[in-house]
Amino acid sequence: MSEPENLVLNLLREMRGEMGDMRNEMATKNDVAEVRSEVKSLRADVASDLISVEQRLSVRIAHLN
């Protein structure tokens, strides 16, 4: 006679497989750090571009007077 299947054990095994799949899809700390670095770099680029635009506009406005 075989033992009845343990429902909790089966559910835990399914959960373990699902968690393994989720781990493969999750970002790592290195991924997050890399994205943060890229965002900081882009922020600096945008700030630099805005300063440049402001300076050019100031020169053009000065020429209008």
mmCIF file of the N, C-alpha and C atoms, coordinates in Angstrom:
data_MODEL
# 
_entry.id   MODEL 
# 
loop_
_atom_site.group_PDB 
_atom_site.id 
_atom_site.type_symbol 
_atom_site.label_atom_id 
_atom_site.label_alt_id 
_atom_site.label_comp_id 
_atom_site.label_asym_id 
_atom_site.label_entity_id 
_atom_site.label_seq_id 
_atom_site.pdbx_PDB_ins_code 
_atom_site.Cartn_x 
_atom_site.Cartn_y 
_atom_site.Cartn_z 
_atom_site.occupancy 
_atom_site.B_iso_or_equiv 
_atom_site.pdbx_formal_charge 
_atom_site.auth_seq_id 
_atom_site.auth_comp_id 
_atom_site.auth_asym_id 
_atom_site.auth_atom_id 
_atom_site.pdbx_PDB_model_num 
ATOM 1   N N  . MET A 1 1  ? 0.838  -1.176 0.000   1.00 0.00 ? 1  MET A N  1 
ATOM 2   C CA . MET A 1 1  ? 0.000  0.000  0.000   1.00 0.00 ? 1  MET A CA 1 
ATOM 3   C C  . MET A 1 1  ? 0.892  1.253  0.000   1.00 0.00 ? 1  MET A C  1 
ATOM 4   N N  . SER A 1 2  ? 0.616  2.213  -0.877  1.00 0.00 ? 2  SER A N  1 
ATOM 5   C CA . SER A 1 2  ? 1.439  3.419  -0.964  1.00 0.00 ? 2  SER A CA 1 
ATOM 6   C C  . SER A 1 2  ? 0.908  4.488  -0.010  1.00 0.00 ? 2  SER A C  1 
ATOM 7   N N  . GLU A 1 3  ? 1.824  5.376  0.369   1.00 0.00 ? 3  GLU A N  1 
ATOM 8   C CA . GLU A 1 3  ? 1.438  6.453  1.280   1.00 0.00 ? 3  GLU A CA 1 
ATOM 9   C C  . GLU A 1 3  ? 0.618  7.497  0.533   1.00 0.00 ? 3  GLU A C  1 
ATOM 10  N N  . PRO A 1 4  ? -0.327 8.126  1.206   1.00 0.00 ? 4  PRO A N  1 
ATOM 11  C CA . PRO A 1 4  ? -1.061 9.205  0.538   1.00 0.00 ? 4  PRO A CA 1 
ATOM 12  C C  . PRO A 1 4  ? -0.124 10.388 0.299   1.00 0.00 ? 4  PRO A C  1 
ATOM 13  N N  . GLU A 1 5  ? -0.372 11.118 -0.772  1.00 0.00 ? 5  GLU A N  1 
ATOM 14  C CA . GLU A 1 5  ? 0.474  12.263 -1.088  1.00 0.00 ? 5  GLU A CA 1 
ATOM 15  C C  . GLU A 1 5  ? 0.260  13.356 -0.051  1.00 0.00 ? 5  GLU A C  1 
ATOM 16  N N  . ASN A 1 6  ? 1.339  13.978 0.331   1.00 0.00 ? 6  ASN A N  1 
ATOM 17  C CA . ASN A 1 6  ? 1.276  15.056 1.302   1.00 0.00 ? 6  ASN A CA 1 
ATOM 18  C C  . ASN A 1 6  ? 1.029  16.355 0.547   1.00 0.00 ? 6  ASN A C  1 
ATOM 19  N N  . LEU A 1 7  ? -0.138 16.950 0.757   1.00 0.00 ? 7  LEU A N  1 
ATOM 20  C CA . LEU A 1 7  ? -0.540 18.154 0.035   1.00 0.00 ? 7  LEU A CA 1 
ATOM 21  C C  . LEU A 1 7  ? 0.423  19.311 0.309   1.00 0.00 ? 7  LEU A C  1 
ATOM 22  N N  . VAL A 1 8  ? 0.803  19.497 1.561   1.00 0.00 ? 8  VAL A N  1 
ATOM 23  C CA . VAL A 1 8  ? 1.698  20.591 1.924   1.00 0.00 ? 8  VAL A CA 1 
ATOM 24  C C  . VAL A 1 8  ? 3.051  20.418 1.257   1.00 0.00 ? 8  VAL A C  1 
ATOM 25  N N  . LEU A 1 9  ? 3.566  19.202 1.260   1.00 0.00 ? 9  LEU A N  1 
ATOM 26  C CA . LEU A 1 9  ? 4.861  18.936 0.635   1.00 0.00 ? 9  LEU A CA 1 
ATOM 27  C C  . LEU A 1 9  ? 4.810  19.222 -0.861  1.00 0.00 ? 9  LEU A C  1 
ATOM 28  N N  . ASN A 1 10 ? 3.735  18.837 -1.508  1.00 0.00 ? 10 ASN A N  1 
ATOM 29  C CA . ASN A 1 10 ? 3.581  19.114 -2.944  1.00 0.00 ? 10 ASN A CA 1 
ATOM 30  C C  . ASN A 1 10 ? 3.523  20.612 -3.211  1.00 0.00 ? 10 ASN A C  1 
ATOM 31  N N  . LEU A 1 11 ? 2.777  21.336 -2.377  1.00 0.00 ? 11 LEU A N  1 
ATOM 32  C CA . LEU A 1 11 ? 2.684  22.787 -2.552  1.00 0.00 ? 11 LEU A CA 1 
ATOM 33  C C  . LEU A 1 11 ? 4.046  23.447 -2.350  1.00 0.00 ? 11 LEU A C  1 
ATOM 34  N N  . LEU A 1 12 ? 4.796  22.997 -1.361  1.00 0.00 ? 12 LEU A N  1 
ATOM 35  C CA . LEU A 1 12 ? 6.125  23.553 -1.128  1.00 0.00 ? 12 LEU A CA 1 
ATOM 36  C C  . LEU A 1 12 ? 7.060  23.283 -2.309  1.00 0.00 ? 12 LEU A C  1 
ATOM 37  N N  . ARG A 1 13 ? 6.970  22.129 -2.891  1.00 0.00 ? 13 ARG A N  1 
ATOM 38  C CA . ARG A 1 13 ? 7.801  21.810 -4.056  1.00 0.00 ? 13 ARG A CA 1 
ATOM 39  C C  . ARG A 1 13 ? 7.444  22.712 -5.236  1.00 0.00 ? 13 ARG A C  1 
ATOM 40  N N  . GLU A 1 14 ? 6.158  22.947 -5.441  1.00 0.00 ? 14 GLU A N  1 
ATOM 41  C CA . GLU A 1 14 ? 5.735  23.840 -6.519  1.00 0.00 ? 14 GLU A CA 1 
ATOM 42  C C  . GLU A 1 14 ? 6.234  25.259 -6.270  1.00 0.00 ? 14 GLU A C  1 
ATOM 43  N N  . MET A 1 15 ? 6.111  25.698 -5.023  1.00 0.00 ? 15 MET A N  1 
ATOM 44  C CA . MET A 1 15 ? 6.567  27.043 -4.673  1.00 0.00 ? 15 MET A CA 1 
ATOM 45  C C  . MET A 1 15 ? 8.069  27.182 -4.894  1.00 0.00 ? 15 MET A C  1 
ATOM 46  N N  . ARG A 1 16 ? 8.828  26.155 -4.563  1.00 0.00 ? 16 ARG A N  1 
ATOM 47  C CA . ARG A 1 16 ? 10.280 26.210 -4.742  1.00 0.00 ? 16 ARG A CA 1 
ATOM 48  C C  . ARG A 1 16 ? 10.607 26.398 -6.219  1.00 0.00 ? 16 ARG A C  1 
ATOM 49  N N  . GLY A 1 17 ? 9.921  25.693 -7.082  1.00 0.00 ? 17 GLY A N  1 
ATOM 50  C CA . GLY A 1 17 ? 10.150 25.842 -8.517  1.00 0.00 ? 17 GLY A CA 1 
ATOM 51  C C  . GLY A 1 17 ? 9.784  27.229 -9.010  1.00 0.00 ? 17 GLY A C  1 
ATOM 52  N N  . GLU A 1 18 ? 8.658  27.765 -8.531  1.00 0.00 ? 18 GLU A N  1 
ATOM 53  C CA . GLU A 1 18 ? 8.231  29.095 -8.936  1.00 0.00 ? 18 GLU A CA 1 
ATOM 54  C C  . GLU A 1 18 ? 9.206  30.159 -8.436  1.00 0.00 ? 18 GLU A C  1 
ATOM 55  N N  . MET A 1 19 ? 9.709  29.979 -7.226  1.00 0.00 ? 19 MET A N  1 
ATOM 56  C CA . MET A 1 19 ? 10.658 30.943 -6.671  1.00 0.00 ? 19 MET A CA 1 
ATOM 57  C C  . MET A 1 19 ? 11.970 30.924 -7.451  1.00 0.00 ? 19 MET A C  1 
ATOM 58  N N  . GLY A 1 20 ? 12.377 29.755 -7.886  1.00 0.00 ? 20 GLY A N  1 
ATOM 59  C CA . GLY A 1 20 ? 13.579 29.666 -8.712  1.00 0.00 ? 20 GLY A CA 1 
ATOM 60  C C  . GLY A 1 20 ? 13.412 30.421 -10.016 1.00 0.00 ? 20 GLY A C  1 
ATOM 61  N N  . ASP A 1 21 ? 12.227 30.304 -10.615 1.00 0.00 ? 21 ASP A N  1 
ATOM 62  C CA . ASP A 1 21 ? 11.940 31.035 -11.851 1.00 0.00 ? 21 ASP A CA 1 
ATOM 63  C C  . ASP A 1 21 ? 11.966 32.542 -11.602 1.00 0.00 ? 21 ASP A C  1 
ATOM 64  N N  . MET A 1 22 ? 11.391 32.978 -10.479 1.00 0.00 ? 22 MET A N  1 
ATOM 65  C CA . MET A 1 22 ? 11.367 34.408 -10.155 1.00 0.00 ? 22 MET A CA 1 
ATOM 66  C C  . MET A 1 22 ? 12.778 34.933 -9.923  1.00 0.00 ? 22 MET A C  1 
ATOM 67  N N  . ARG A 1 23 ? 13.620 34.151 -9.268  1.00 0.00 ? 23 ARG A N  1 
ATOM 68  C CA . ARG A 1 23 ? 15.004 34.590 -9.018  1.00 0.00 ? 23 ARG A CA 1 
ATOM 69  C C  . ARG A 1 23 ? 15.743 34.831 -10.328 1.00 0.00 ? 23 ARG A C  1 
ATOM 70  N N  . ASN A 1 24 ? 15.480 33.998 -11.309 1.00 0.00 ? 24 ASN A N  1 
ATOM 71  C CA . ASN A 1 24 ? 16.138 34.162 -12.605 1.00 0.00 ? 24 ASN A CA 1 
ATOM 72  C C  . ASN A 1 24 ? 15.716 35.450 -13.301 1.00 0.00 ? 24 ASN A C  1 
ATOM 73  N N  . GLU A 1 25 ? 14.506 35.932 -12.999 1.00 0.00 ? 25 GLU A N  1 
ATOM 74  C CA . GLU A 1 25 ? 13.988 37.126 -13.653 1.00 0.00 ? 25 GLU A CA 1 
ATOM 75  C C  . GLU A 1 25 ? 14.282 38.408 -12.880 1.00 0.00 ? 25 GLU A C  1 
ATOM 76  N N  . MET A 1 26 ? 14.636 38.286 -11.610 1.00 0.00 ? 26 MET A N  1 
ATOM 77  C CA . MET A 1 26 ? 14.844 39.464 -10.769 1.00 0.00 ? 26 MET A CA 1 
ATOM 78  C C  . MET A 1 26 ? 16.173 40.143 -11.087 1.00 0.00 ? 26 MET A C  1 
ATOM 79  N N  . ALA A 1 27 ? 16.163 41.473 -10.899 1.00 0.00 ? 27 ALA A N  1 
ATOM 80  C CA . ALA A 1 27 ? 17.393 42.238 -11.071 1.00 0.00 ? 27 ALA A CA 1 
ATOM 81  C C  . ALA A 1 27 ? 18.296 42.003 -9.867  1.00 0.00 ? 27 ALA A C  1 
ATOM 82  N N  . THR A 1 28 ? 19.579 42.007 -10.116 1.00 0.00 ? 28 THR A N  1 
ATOM 83  C CA . THR A 1 28 ? 20.536 41.855 -9.029  1.00 0.00 ? 28 THR A CA 1 
ATOM 84  C C  . THR A 1 28 ? 20.922 43.228 -8.496  1.00 0.00 ? 28 THR A C  1 
ATOM 85  N N  . LYS A 1 29 ? 21.613 43.254 -7.378  1.00 0.00 ? 29 LYS A N  1 
ATOM 86  C CA . LYS A 1 29 ? 22.091 44.520 -6.810  1.00 0.00 ? 29 LYS A CA 1 
ATOM 87  C C  . LYS A 1 29 ? 23.008 45.229 -7.804  1.00 0.00 ? 29 LYS A C  1 
ATOM 88  N N  . ASN A 1 30 ? 23.798 44.467 -8.529  1.00 0.00 ? 30 ASN A N  1 
ATOM 89  C CA . ASN A 1 30 ? 24.688 45.066 -9.533  1.00 0.00 ? 30 ASN A CA 1 
ATOM 90  C C  . ASN A 1 30 ? 23.892 45.717 -10.650 1.00 0.00 ? 30 ASN A C  1 
ATOM 91  N N  . ASP A 1 31 ? 22.797 45.079 -11.065 1.00 0.00 ? 31 ASP A N  1 
ATOM 92  C CA . ASP A 1 31 ? 21.931 45.654 -12.107 1.00 0.00 ? 31 ASP A CA 1 
ATOM 93  C C  . ASP A 1 31 ? 21.360 46.987 -11.642 1.00 0.00 ? 31 ASP A C  1 
ATOM 94  N N  . VAL A 1 32 ? 20.891 47.018 -10.407 1.00 0.00 ? 32 VAL A N  1 
ATOM 95  C CA . VAL A 1 32 ? 20.298 48.238 -9.853  1.00 0.00 ? 32 VAL A CA 1 
ATOM 96  C C  . VAL A 1 32 ? 21.363 49.335 -9.734  1.00 0.00 ? 32 VAL A C  1 
ATOM 97  N N  . ALA A 1 33 ? 22.553 48.971 -9.268  1.00 0.00 ? 33 ALA A N  1 
ATOM 98  C CA . ALA A 1 33 ? 23.636 49.952 -9.138  1.00 0.00 ? 33 ALA A CA 1 
ATOM 99  C C  . ALA A 1 33 ? 24.019 50.518 -10.496 1.00 0.00 ? 33 ALA A C  1 
ATOM 100 N N  . GLU A 1 34 ? 24.020 49.674 -11.510 1.00 0.00 ? 34 GLU A N  1 
ATOM 101 C CA . GLU A 1 34 ? 24.368 50.126 -12.864 1.00 0.00 ? 34 GLU A CA 1 
ATOM 102 C C  . GLU A 1 34 ? 23.327 51.105 -13.388 1.00 0.00 ? 34 GLU A C  1 
ATOM 103 N N  . VAL A 1 35 ? 22.061 50.818 -13.156 1.00 0.00 ? 35 VAL A N  1 
ATOM 104 C CA . VAL A 1 35 ? 20.996 51.716 -13.605 1.00 0.00 ? 35 VAL A CA 1 
ATOM 105 C C  . VAL A 1 35 ? 21.086 53.045 -12.873 1.00 0.00 ? 35 VAL A C  1 
ATOM 106 N N  . ARG A 1 36 ? 21.356 52.996 -11.567 1.00 0.00 ? 36 ARG A N  1 
ATOM 107 C CA . ARG A 1 36 ? 21.508 54.242 -10.798 1.00 0.00 ? 36 ARG A CA 1 
ATOM 108 C C  . ARG A 1 36 ? 22.650 55.085 -11.355 1.00 0.00 ? 36 ARG A C  1 
ATOM 109 N N  . SER A 1 37 ? 23.737 54.431 -11.686 1.00 0.00 ? 37 SER A N  1 
ATOM 110 C CA . SER A 1 37 ? 24.887 55.140 -12.234 1.00 0.00 ? 37 SER A CA 1 
ATOM 111 C C  . SER A 1 37 ? 24.526 55.799 -13.560 1.00 0.00 ? 37 SER A C  1 
ATOM 112 N N  . GLU A 1 38 ? 23.801 55.080 -14.404 1.00 0.00 ? 38 GLU A N  1 
ATOM 113 C CA . GLU A 1 38 ? 23.391 55.632 -15.691 1.00 0.00 ? 38 GLU A CA 1 
ATOM 114 C C  . GLU A 1 38 ? 22.448 56.819 -15.506 1.00 0.00 ? 38 GLU A C  1 
ATOM 115 N N  . VAL A 1 39 ? 21.538 56.731 -14.540 1.00 0.00 ? 39 VAL A N  1 
ATOM 116 C CA . VAL A 1 39 ? 20.600 57.825 -14.281 1.00 0.00 ? 39 VAL A CA 1 
ATOM 117 C C  . VAL A 1 39 ? 21.362 59.059 -13.797 1.00 0.00 ? 39 VAL A C  1 
ATOM 118 N N  . LYS A 1 40 ? 22.327 58.867 -12.913 1.00 0.00 ? 40 LYS A N  1 
ATOM 119 C CA . LYS A 1 40 ? 23.124 60.000 -12.437 1.00 0.00 ? 40 LYS A CA 1 
ATOM 120 C C  . LYS A 1 40 ? 23.890 60.653 -13.582 1.00 0.00 ? 40 LYS A C  1 
ATOM 121 N N  . SER A 1 41 ? 24.434 59.833 -14.470 1.00 0.00 ? 41 SER A N  1 
ATOM 122 C CA . SER A 1 41 ? 25.164 60.354 -15.619 1.00 0.00 ? 41 SER A CA 1 
ATOM 123 C C  . SER A 1 41 ? 24.228 61.133 -16.550 1.00 0.00 ? 41 SER A C  1 
ATOM 124 N N  . LEU A 1 42 ? 23.051 60.596 -16.794 1.00 0.00 ? 42 LEU A N  1 
ATOM 125 C CA . LEU A 1 42 ? 22.074 61.290 -17.640 1.00 0.00 ? 42 LEU A CA 1 
ATOM 126 C C  . LEU A 1 42 ? 21.629 62.597 -16.999 1.00 0.00 ? 42 LEU A C  1 
ATOM 127 N N  . ARG A 1 43 ? 21.451 62.572 -15.685 1.00 0.00 ? 43 ARG A N  1 
ATOM 128 C CA . ARG A 1 43 ? 21.051 63.786 -14.973 1.00 0.00 ? 43 ARG A CA 1 
ATOM 129 C C  . ARG A 1 43 ? 22.106 64.870 -15.143 1.00 0.00 ? 43 ARG A C  1 
ATOM 130 N N  . ALA A 1 44 ? 23.364 64.482 -15.037 1.00 0.00 ? 44 ALA A N  1 
ATOM 131 C CA . ALA A 1 44 ? 24.459 65.448 -15.215 1.00 0.00 ? 44 ALA A CA 1 
ATOM 132 C C  . ALA A 1 44 ? 24.479 65.983 -16.644 1.00 0.00 ? 44 ALA A C  1 
ATOM 133 N N  . ASP A 1 45 ? 24.246 65.109 -17.617 1.00 0.00 ? 45 ASP A N  1 
ATOM 134 C CA . ASP A 1 45 ? 24.207 65.539 -19.024 1.00 0.00 ? 45 ASP A CA 1 
ATOM 135 C C  . ASP A 1 45 ? 23.073 66.530 -19.268 1.00 0.00 ? 45 ASP A C  1 
ATOM 136 N N  . VAL A 1 46 ? 21.915 66.245 -18.710 1.00 0.00 ? 46 VAL A N  1 
ATOM 137 C CA . VAL A 1 46 ? 20.763 67.140 -18.897 1.00 0.00 ? 46 VAL A CA 1 
ATOM 138 C C  . VAL A 1 46 ? 21.037 68.484 -18.237 1.00 0.00 ? 46 VAL A C  1 
ATOM 139 N N  . ALA A 1 47 ? 21.606 68.472 -17.033 1.00 0.00 ? 47 ALA A N  1 
ATOM 140 C CA . ALA A 1 47 ? 21.927 69.727 -16.351 1.00 0.00 ? 47 ALA A CA 1 
ATOM 141 C C  . ALA A 1 47 ? 22.909 70.548 -17.174 1.00 0.00 ? 47 ALA A C  1 
ATOM 142 N N  . SER A 1 48 ? 23.901 69.895 -17.729 1.00 0.00 ? 48 SER A N  1 
ATOM 143 C CA . SER A 1 48 ? 24.881 70.590 -18.561 1.00 0.00 ? 48 SER A CA 1 
ATOM 144 C C  . SER A 1 48 ? 24.220 71.189 -19.808 1.00 0.00 ? 48 SER A C  1 
ATOM 145 N N  . ASP A 1 49 ? 23.346 70.420 -20.433 1.00 0.00 ? 49 ASP A N  1 
ATOM 146 C CA . ASP A 1 49 ? 22.634 70.912 -21.617 1.00 0.00 ? 49 ASP A CA 1 
ATOM 147 C C  . ASP A 1 49 ? 21.744 72.103 -21.285 1.00 0.00 ? 49 ASP A C  1 
ATOM 148 N N  . LEU A 1 50 ? 21.077 72.050 -20.136 1.00 0.00 ? 50 LEU A N  1 
ATOM 149 C CA . LEU A 1 50 ? 20.216 73.161 -19.741 1.00 0.00 ? 50 LEU A CA 1 
ATOM 150 C C  . LEU A 1 50 ? 21.025 74.428 -19.491 1.00 0.00 ? 50 LEU A C  1 
ATOM 151 N N  . ILE A 1 51 ? 22.172 74.299 -18.879 1.00 0.00 ? 51 ILE A N  1 
ATOM 152 C CA . ILE A 1 51 ? 23.038 75.463 -18.658 1.00 0.00 ? 51 ILE A CA 1 
ATOM 153 C C  . ILE A 1 51 ? 23.476 76.048 -19.991 1.00 0.00 ? 51 ILE A C  1 
ATOM 154 N N  . SER A 1 52 ? 23.836 75.189 -20.920 1.00 0.00 ? 52 SER A N  1 
ATOM 155 C CA . SER A 1 52 ? 24.258 75.643 -22.246 1.00 0.00 ? 52 SER A CA 1 
ATOM 156 C C  . SER A 1 52 ? 23.128 76.380 -22.956 1.00 0.00 ? 52 SER A C  1 
ATOM 157 N N  . VAL A 1 53 ? 21.928 75.852 -22.895 1.00 0.00 ? 53 VAL A N  1 
ATOM 158 C CA . VAL A 1 53 ? 20.774 76.497 -23.531 1.00 0.00 ? 53 VAL A CA 1 
ATOM 159 C C  . VAL A 1 53 ? 20.507 77.840 -22.873 1.00 0.00 ? 53 VAL A C  1 
ATOM 160 N N  . GLU A 1 54 ? 20.583 77.882 -21.554 1.00 0.00 ? 54 GLU A N  1 
ATOM 161 C CA . GLU A 1 54 ? 20.355 79.132 -20.835 1.00 0.00 ? 54 GLU A CA 1 
ATOM 162 C C  . GLU A 1 54 ? 21.368 80.196 -21.253 1.00 0.00 ? 54 GLU A C  1 
ATOM 163 N N  . GLN A 1 55 ? 22.614 79.807 -21.395 1.00 0.00 ? 55 GLN A N  1 
ATOM 164 C CA . GLN A 1 55 ? 23.657 80.751 -21.799 1.00 0.00 ? 55 GLN A CA 1 
ATOM 165 C C  . GLN A 1 55 ? 23.408 81.271 -23.214 1.00 0.00 ? 55 GLN A C  1 
ATOM 166 N N  . ARG A 1 56 ? 23.053 80.379 -24.125 1.00 0.00 ? 56 ARG A N  1 
ATOM 167 C CA . ARG A 1 56 ? 22.787 80.808 -25.503 1.00 0.00 ? 56 ARG A CA 1 
ATOM 168 C C  . ARG A 1 56 ? 21.578 81.726 -25.582 1.00 0.00 ? 56 ARG A C  1 
ATOM 169 N N  . LEU A 1 57 ? 20.545 81.420 -24.810 1.00 0.00 ? 57 LEU A N  1 
ATOM 170 C CA . LEU A 1 57 ? 19.368 82.283 -24.800 1.00 0.00 ? 57 LEU A CA 1 
ATOM 171 C C  . LEU A 1 57 ? 19.698 83.646 -24.213 1.00 0.00 ? 57 LEU A C  1 
ATOM 172 N N  . SER A 1 58 ? 20.512 83.675 -23.185 1.00 0.00 ? 58 SER A N  1 
ATOM 173 C CA . SER A 1 58 ? 20.906 84.950 -22.573 1.00 0.00 ? 58 SER A CA 1 
ATOM 174 C C  . SER A 1 58 ? 21.647 85.829 -23.587 1.00 0.00 ? 58 SER A C  1 
ATOM 175 N N  . VAL A 1 59 ? 22.530 85.234 -24.354 1.00 0.00 ? 59 VAL A N  1 
ATOM 176 C CA . VAL A 1 59 ? 23.273 85.973 -25.367 1.00 0.00 ? 59 VAL A CA 1 
ATOM 177 C C  . VAL A 1 59 ? 22.306 86.506 -26.423 1.00 0.00 ? 59 VAL A C  1 
ATOM 178 N N  . ARG A 1 60 ? 21.388 85.708 -26.879 1.00 0.00 ? 60 ARG A N  1 
ATOM 179 C CA . ARG A 1 60 ? 20.449 86.156 -27.919 1.00 0.00 ? 60 ARG A CA 1 
ATOM 180 C C  . ARG A 1 60 ? 19.523 87.245 -27.388 1.00 0.00 ? 60 ARG A C  1 
ATOM 181 N N  . ILE A 1 61 ? 19.086 87.110 -26.152 1.00 0.00 ? 61 ILE A N  1 
ATOM 182 C CA . ILE A 1 61 ? 18.215 88.130 -25.572 1.00 0.00 ? 61 ILE A CA 1 
ATOM 183 C C  . ILE A 1 61 ? 18.992 89.446 -25.411 1.00 0.00 ? 61 ILE A C  1 
ATOM 184 N N  . ALA A 1 62 ? 20.257 89.346 -25.027 1.00 0.00 ? 62 ALA A N  1 
ATOM 185 C CA . ALA A 1 62 ? 21.096 90.551 -24.869 1.00 0.00 ? 62 ALA A CA 1 
ATOM 186 C C  . ALA A 1 62 ? 21.229 91.274 -26.208 1.00 0.00 ? 62 ALA A C  1 
ATOM 187 N N  . HIS A 1 63 ? 21.298 90.520 -27.299 1.00 0.00 ? 63 HIS A N  1 
ATOM 188 C CA . HIS A 1 63 ? 21.416 91.146 -28.622 1.00 0.00 ? 63 HIS A CA 1 
ATOM 189 C C  . HIS A 1 63 ? 20.133 91.834 -29.066 1.00 0.00 ? 63 HIS A C  1 
ATOM 190 N N  . LEU A 1 64 ? 19.022 91.470 -28.480 1.00 0.00 ? 64 LEU A N  1 
ATOM 191 C CA . LEU A 1 64 ? 17.742 92.078 -28.844 1.00 0.00 ? 64 LEU A CA 1 
ATOM 192 C C  . LEU A 1 64 ? 17.597 93.478 -28.248 1.00 0.00 ? 64 LEU A C  1 
ATOM 193 N N  . ASN A 1 65 ? 18.308 93.734 -27.153 1.00 0.00 ? 65 ASN A N  1 
ATOM 194 C CA . ASN A 1 65 ? 18.176 95.051 -26.499 1.00 0.00 ? 65 ASN A CA 1 
ATOM 195 C C  . ASN A 1 65 ? 18.896 96.097 -27.235 1.00 0.00 ? 65 ASN A C  1 
# 
